[in-house]
Amino acid sequence: MKKLFPLIITLTAISLLGIIVVQVQWITSAIRLKQDQYKSNVEDALFHVKDSVVKRKVSGTLEIDNNPDFTNSPPTNRVYSKKEMRYLLQTELLDAGVKQEFEYCVTDGAAAFTMVSPGFRKEYLNEEEIFSVNVSGKTASNSETMYLYILQPQDYFKNQLLFMVLGALLFTCIIIAAFVLTIRTMLSQRKLSEIKSDFINNMTHEFKTPIATIQLASDALNNEKVLSDKKNILYYRNIIKEENRRMHKQVERILNAAKLEKDEITLQLKKVDVHEVIRKVINNSQLQVEEANAALNENLQATSHTIMADEVHFSNIIFNLLDNAIKYSERDPNIVISTINFGNSLHIKFKDNGIGMPKEVINNIFEKFYRAHTGNKHNVKGFGLGLTYVKKVIDLHEAKISVESEQGEGSEFTIVFPYI
């Protein structure tokens, strides 16, 4: 799977680049084709204008031997006014599908202007886009050339190809978005697969220890020497009870996470004294604090410390954050729990001197089953559900939680509740 994943990304990326290249070539070819068609349309229009001009010249002159090819054609400006010429050009261009504004001129054999539109400039004659046609007839004695310059022909191509280009861009963007979404989904699925594998491994270890302990205690109770001593019986019974309670706690944690996932938890909101709950959790965690040789300090300065919350779930939030602060410390934990009023809210802070977290870990710590990789230095047990539970419950309370941390410098979790 690890080798297949980069191959899929590479092949998809090559395919996407190929599609983009084909799209660019296709659009380029289409633009070139439109330009050629545009030029052909203008030339056809000018050819029709030439026919009209020559016919009028012939009809207005004295024919020699009834042969229209041998005439003394009058100049164009004698058979057409400027207004008529513009109308003739405009009509033929519109029939050819060319709607741009234009300027024109007619020159004689000496390249002198004999007819010129008001907007025509002499430098137009040097432009590549200018069109020309001879309007003298086949053997007229006075040679005349008509020049036609269409203003901003690029607008013509833009208008003609606008929908095609926009469509190509739109579908290319959709393909790129689909590619990015596919890669993100694949990365997410790969990450989820790794997280679930870690969860199964962690769960196996978490249950393996109490099961093994219960098995040993049960075997010990079958020993005649143990059965003859009441103290030993009570001792091993308490071990079984404690380990059973430990497994029950782990199962409850998993079930709570499942309920949160399905939105099956209903909060029983009531007025809760935050300071009272914090002190209660600290007292209940005293044994864990002593075993970890931790220093736990309170700095409860908030003057307004009553909130609307579910007391059970709120207590679990405090316990989980305290438990994390103890577990993720390489040296003797030093933990400070503080409260302060800020605006219309109550801020509850948990600051520790633990291993801290890099930014990429902070971005993922509230995800289900996610656990930071701590290497061989610090192997922390758990399912990766504690902070997920904390975040979900805080969201249900319409409160907020944020994290500030630096690797090796400890972490600070801040919960913000609106107070009563």
C-alpha positions in Angstrom: 0.0 0.0 0.0 2.9 2.4 0.8 4.4 1.9 -2.7 1.0 1.9 -4.4 -0.1 5.3 -2.9 2.7 7.4 -4.5 2.2 5.5 -7.8 -1.5 6.5 -7.8 -0.7 10.1 -7.1 2.0 10.2 -9.8 -0.2 8.6 -12.5 -3.1 10.9 -11.6 -0.9 14.0 -11.7 0.5 13.0 -15.1 -3.0 12.4 -16.4 -4.1 15.8 -15.1 -1.1 17.6 -16.6 -1.8 15.8 -19.9 -5.5 17.0 -19.9 -4.3 20.6 -19.2 -1.8 20.4 -22.1 -4.4 19.0 -24.5 -6.9 21.7 -23.4 -4.3 24.5 -24.0 -3.4 23.1 -27.4 -7.1 22.7 -28.3 -7.9 26.3 -27.3 -4.8 27.6 -29.2 -5.9 25.7 -32.3 -9.5 26.9 -31.9 -8.2 30.5 -31.7 -6.0 30.1 -34.7 -8.9 28.6 -36.6 -11.2 31.5 -35.6 -8.5 34.0 -36.7 -8.2 32.3 -40.1 -12.0 32.2 -40.4 -12.2 35.8 -39.4 -9.7 36.8 -42.1 -11.5 34.8 -44.7 -14.8 36.4 -43.7 -13.4 39.9 -44.1 -11.8 39.1 -47.4 -15.1 37.7 -48.7 -16.8 40.9 -47.6 -14.3 43.1 -49.3 -14.6 41.0 -52.5 -18.4 41.7 -52.5 -17.7 45.4 -51.9 -15.3 45.4 -54.9 -18.0 43.8 -57.1 -20.5 46.4 -56.0 -18.0 49.3 -56.7 -16.9 48.0 -60.1 -20.5 47.3 -61.2 -21.5 50.9 -60.3 -18.4 52.3 -62.1 -19.2 50.3 -65.2 -22.9 51.2 -65.2 -22.0 54.9 -64.9 -19.5 55.1 -67.8 -19.6 54.9 -71.6 -18.8 51.4 -72.7 -16.3 50.8 -75.6 -17.5 48.1 -78.0 -20.0 47.0 -75.4 -17.1 45.4 -73.4 -17.1 46.3 -69.7 -13.4 45.3 -69.4 -12.4 48.2 -71.6 -13.7 51.3 -69.8 -12.4 54.5 -68.5 -13.8 53.9 -65.0 -14.5 57.0 -63.0 -12.8 57.3 -59.5 -14.6 55.7 -56.6 -15.3 59.0 -54.9 -17.4 60.0 -57.9 -19.7 57.0 -57.8 -19.9 56.6 -54.0 -20.2 59.1 -51.3 -18.4 58.5 -48.0 -21.7 57.7 -46.3 -22.7 55.2 -49.0 -19.3 53.5 -48.9 -19.5 53.1 -45.1 -23.0 51.7 -45.4 -21.9 49.3 -48.1 -18.9 48.1 -46.1 -20.9 47.8 -42.9 -23.6 45.8 -44.6 -21.1 43.3 -46.2 -19.2 43.0 -42.9 -22.3 42.3 -40.9 -23.4 39.7 -43.4 -19.9 38.1 -42.9 -20.4 38.1 -39.1 -17.9 40.9 -38.4 -19.4 43.5 -36.0 -16.3 45.5 -35.1 -15.9 49.2 -35.8 -13.8 49.9 -38.9 -12.0 52.7 -40.8 -11.3 52.7 -44.6 -9.6 54.6 -47.4 -9.2 54.5 -51.1 -5.9 55.4 -52.9 -5.1 56.0 -56.5 -2.1 54.7 -58.5 0.1 57.3 -56.9 -0.9 56.2 -53.4 -2.8 59.4 -52.8 -6.0 59.3 -50.8 -9.1 59.8 -53.0 -11.6 58.8 -50.3 -10.9 58.4 -46.6 -13.1 57.8 -43.5 -12.9 60.4 -40.7 -11.1 58.1 -38.3 -8.6 56.5 -40.6 -4.9 57.2 -39.8 -2.0 56.9 -42.2 -0.1 54.5 -39.8 -2.9 52.0 -40.3 -1.4 51.2 -43.7 1.7 49.7 -42.0 -0.4 47.4 -39.7 -0.4 43.6 -40.3 -4.2 43.5 -39.7 -5.1 45.8 -42.5 -7.0 44.4 -45.5 -6.9 45.6 -49.1 -8.6 45.0 -52.4 -8.3 46.5 -55.9 -11.5 48.3 -56.9 -10.5 49.4 -60.4 -11.9 46.6 -62.5 -9.9 44.4 -64.8 -8.4 46.9 -67.3 -9.3 50.3 -65.9 -6.9 53.0 -66.7 -7.0 54.6 -63.2 -5.9 52.0 -60.6 -7.5 52.3 -57.2 -7.0 50.3 -54.0 -9.3 50.1 -51.0 -7.8 49.6 -47.5 -9.9 48.4 -44.6 -8.7 48.5 -41.0 -11.0 46.9 -38.3 -10.5 48.3 -34.8 -9.6 45.9 -32.0 -10.1 42.6 -33.9 -9.0 40.8 -30.7 -12.4 41.6 -29.1 -13.9 39.6 -32.0 -11.9 36.5 -31.0 -12.7 37.0 -27.3 -16.4 37.2 -27.9 -16.4 34.2 -30.2 -14.3 32.0 -27.9 -15.5 33.3 -24.6 -17.8 30.5 -23.7 -15.5 27.9 -25.0 -12.5 29.2 -23.0 -14.6 29.7 -19.9 -16.0 26.2 -20.2 -12.5 24.7 -20.6 -11.2 26.6 -17.6 -14.3 25.6 -15.5 -14.0 21.9 -16.3 -10.2 22.0 -15.8 -10.7 23.6 -12.4 -13.3 21.0 -11.6 -10.8 18.2 -12.5 -8.1 19.8 -10.4 -10.4 20.2 -7.5 -11.5 16.6 -7.9 -7.8 15.5 -8.0 -7.0 17.5 -4.9 -10.1 16.2 -3.1 -9.2 12.6 -4.1 -5.6 13.0 -2.8 -6.8 14.6 0.5 -9.4 11.8 0.9 -6.7 9.1 0.3 -4.3 10.8 2.7 -7.2 11.0 5.3 -8.1 7.4 4.8 -4.5 6.4 5.1 -4.1 8.4 8.2 -7.4 7.0 9.6 -6.2 3.5 8.9 -3.0 4.1 10.8 -4.9 5.7 13.7 -7.3 2.8 13.9 -4.4 0.4 13.9 -2.8 2.3 16.7 -6.2 2.3 18.6 -6.6 -1.4 18.3 -3.0 -2.0 19.5 -3.5 0.4 22.4 -6.8 -1.1 23.3 -5.2 -4.6 23.2 -2.5 -3.5 25.6 -4.9 -1.6 27.8 -7.1 -4.7 28.3 -4.3 -7.2 28.3 -2.7 -6.0 31.5 -5.9 -6.1 33.7 -7.0 -9.4 32.2 -3.6 -10.9 32.9 -3.6 -9.5 36.5 -7.2 -10.9 37.1 -6.0 -14.2 35.7 -3.0 -14.3 38.1 -5.2 -13.2 41.1 -7.8 -15.9 40.2 -5.1 -18.6 40.0 -3.7 -17.4 43.4 -7.2 -17.8 45.0 -7.1 -21.5 44.0 -3.9 -21.9 46.0 -4.6 -23.7 49.4 -2.2 -21.4 51.2 -4.0 -18.3 50.0 -7.4 -19.8 50.8 -6.3 -20.5 54.4 -5.3 -16.8 54.9 -8.2 -14.4 55.0 -5.9 -11.4 54.4 -4.6 -12.9 51.2 -8.1 -13.6 50.0 -9.1 -10.0 50.6 -5.9 -8.8 48.9 -6.4 -10.8 45.7 -10.2 -10.0 45.7 -9.4 -6.3 45.8 -6.9 -6.7 43.0 -9.6 -8.4 40.8 -12.1 -5.7 41.8 -9.7 -2.8 41.0 -8.7 -4.3 37.7 -12.3 -4.9 36.8 -13.1 -1.3 37.6 -10.2 -0.2 35.4 -11.5 -2.2 32.5 -15.0 -0.9 33.1 -13.7 2.6 33.0 -11.9 2.0 29.7 -15.1 0.5 28.2 -17.1 3.5 29.4 -14.6 5.8 27.7 -15.0 4.1 24.4 -18.8 4.0 24.7 -19.0 7.7 25.5 -16.9 8.5 22.5 -19.3 6.4 20.4 -22.3 8.2 21.9 -20.7 11.6 21.1 -20.1 10.5 17.5 -23.8 9.7 17.2 -24.9 12.8 19.1 -26.7 10.6 21.6 -25.5 12.4 24.8 -28.0 14.8 26.3 -26.7 17.4 28.7 -28.4 17.9 32.1 -27.6 21.6 32.5 -27.7 23.3 35.9 -25.8 25.9 37.8 -22.4 24.6 38.5 -19.7 26.2 40.8 -16.5 25.8 38.7 -14.2 26.2 41.7 -16.1 23.6 43.7 -15.9 21.1 40.8 -12.2 21.7 40.3 -11.4 21.2 44.0 -13.5 18.0 44.0 -11.6 16.6 41.0 -8.3 17.5 42.5 -9.2 15.6 45.7 -10.3 12.6 43.8 -7.1 12.6 41.8 -4.8 13.0 44.8 -3.5 9.4 44.7 -2.6 9.7 41.0 -0.9 13.1 41.7 1.2 11.5 44.5 2.2 8.5 42.4 3.4 10.8 39.6 5.2 13.0 42.2 3.4 16.0 40.7 3.1 19.5 42.1 -0.5 20.7 41.7 -1.3 24.4 42.3 -4.6 26.2 42.3 -4.9 29.8 41.2 -8.7 30.3 41.3 -9.0 34.1 41.0 -12.3 34.4 39.2 -14.9 36.3 41.2 -17.8 35.0 39.0 -17.4 31.3 38.7 -20.9 29.9 38.2 -21.8 28.5 34.8 -24.6 26.4 33.3 -23.2 23.0 32.7 -23.7 19.2 33.0 -21.8 18.6 36.3 -20.8 15.0 35.4 -19.4 15.8 31.9 -17.8 19.0 33.2 -16.1 17.1 35.9 -14.8 14.6 33.3 -13.4 17.5 31.3 -11.4 18.7 34.3 -10.2 15.2 35.0 -9.2 14.5 31.5 -7.1 17.7 31.2 -5.5 17.1 34.6 -4.8 13.4 33.6 -3.2 14.6 30.3 -1.0 17.1 32.1 0.3 14.4 34.5 0.8 11.7 31.8 2.6 13.9 29.3 5.5 14.9 31.5 9.0 13.5 31.4 10.0 15.0 34.7 8.1 15.7 37.9 4.9 17.4 36.7 4.2 20.9 37.8 0.6 21.8 37.0 -1.3 25.1 37.6 -5.1 25.2 37.3 -6.3 28.8 37.2 -9.5 30.7 36.6 -10.0 34.3 35.7 -12.9 36.5 34.5 -12.5 38.2 31.1 -15.4 40.2 29.7 -18.5 38.2 30.0 -16.7 34.8 30.2 -14.9 32.6 32.6 -11.5 31.3 31.5 -10.2 28.1 33.0 -6.5 27.4 32.3 -4.4 24.2 32.7 -0.7 24.9 32.5 2.0 22.2 32.7 5.7 21.7 32.3 5.3 18.6 30.1 6.8 17.5 26.8 4.8 20.1 24.8 3.6 19.7 21.2 4.7 20.9 17.8 2.2 22.8 15.6 1.2 19.7 13.5 0.3 17.8 16.7 -1.8 20.7 18.1 -3.8 20.7 14.8 -4.8 17.1 15.3 -5.1 16.5 19.1 -8.9 16.7 19.1 -9.3 14.1 16.4 -10.7 10.7 17.3 -8.0 8.1 18.1 -5.2 10.5 17.4 -2.2 10.2 19.7 1.1 12.1 19.4 4.1 10.0 18.6 6.4 10.4 21.6 9.0 7.8 20.6 10.8 5.5 23.1 11.3 8.2 25.7 7.8 8.5 26.8 5.3 5.7 26.1 1.9 7.0 27.2 -1.0 4.6 27.4 -4.5 5.5 26.1 -6.9 5.3 23.3 -6.6 8.8 21.9 -10.2 9.5 23.0 -9.7 11.8 26.0 -9.3 15.1 24.2 -11.9 14.2 21.6 -14.4 13.7 24.4 -13.3 17.1 25.9 -13.7 19.0 22.6 -17.1 17.4 21.9 -18.5 18.1 25.3 -17.2 21.7 25.3 -18.9 22.2 21.9 -22.1 20.8 23.3 -21.9 23.4 26.1 -21.3 26.1 23.4 -18.0 26.9 25.0 -14.5 27.1 23.5 -11.2 25.4 24.0 -7.8 26.5 22.8 -4.2 25.2 23.1 -0.8 27.0 23.3 2.2 24.8 23.4 5.9 24.5 22.4 7.8 21.3 22.2 9.8 20.7 25.4 8.2 23.8 27.0 4.9 22.4 28.2 1.3 23.2 27.2 -1.6 25.5 28.3 -5.2 24.5 27.6 -7.8 27.3 28.0 -11.5 26.7 28.3 -13.9 29.7 27.9 -17.4 29.4 29.4 -20.0 32.2 29.5 -20.7 32.7 33.2 -23.9 33.5 35.0 
